[in-house]
Amino acid sequence: MNQIIEVNIADILARLESKMDRFDQKIDQVEQRLEAKLNKLDESIDHLDQKFEVKLDKLSNEVNQVKVDIAKVDEKVTGVGKRLDNLEFIARTVGAGIVVALLLALARYLFPDVSL
């Protein structure tokens, strides 16, 4: 019942060493593929970063242009407001002059003998 198994340790060590060599080769292959993918990813990120910066610069320029346009519109609105104030003053003056003229005409009509 008891069987004796004779094994040469040198054979076992040689097989273990060959298996470890294959394992190391597979790890090296995986490492190379991983490095290649990481390099591609870095290139993609750099490319996207450049595109983002270009678009951000364009957006910044557009925002600055909008700010300038808003300032110009504000100046024009202020100028129009001043002109409207002048027109209101003229309209009130003319309106008051018409009312005074109508009152004088009414007074002359009602009292033709009185000289003003």
C-alpha positions, 0 to 999 in steps of 0.5 A: 500500500505504501508507494514510494515516489521518487522525484528528482528535485532538479526536474521540479525546479527546472519546470518551476523555473520554466513556468516562472519564465513564461509567467514573466513573459506574459507579465511583460506583454501585459505591461507593454500593452498597458504602457501603449494604452496609457501613452495613447490615453495621454496623447488623447488627453493632451489633444483634448486639453489643447482643444479645450484651451482653444475653445476657452480662449475663443469664449473669453474673447467673445465674452470680452467683445460682449462686454465692450458691446454692452458698454457701447449700448449703455452709452447710447442709451444714456445719450438717448435718455438725455435727448428724450429729456430735452424733447420732454422739456421742449414739448412741455414748453411748447405745450405751455405756450399753446395753452397760454396762447389759447387762454389769450385767444379765449380772453380776447374772444370773451373780452374783445374790448380789453387790450392786453 
